[in-house]
């Protein structure tokens, strides 16, 4: 059997036990985060061992998944914090004591929220979506820079439409 001596998740050295009766439990030294573990034949010193997976030191980074810009309406909503969602909902309320301009802004916000509820999907590159999120930032419903974070964060697998 072949073993690797692991130091901070990297194989420091690799060898064949030569028939010695060694198990990883026999040589585990928790105080210094060094332990021995069985490894496949191709593993050499310098390979990383994280989460049970071996990776060569010169292995290229796995390609990032590009899921495009289309997400579900719920996924879009969840890109906003709970506090932001509450502020947006409150700003959308029509209040008679507000100026006509404020009431029109609230109406425009309600209209945008209804469009999102009715949508089959949200395209983060759609001009109306971009304008709506930037508008929320301008109105002070989002902190400066949050619009870019919401619109520019990479789409995750869980945000995708399923058929």
Helices and strands as residue ranges (DSSP letters): E 2-7, E 10-16, H 24-27, G 30-32, E 34-38, E 48-50, E 53-55, E 70-71, H 73-77, H 82-91, H 100-118, E 122-123, H 127-138, H 146-152, G 157-159
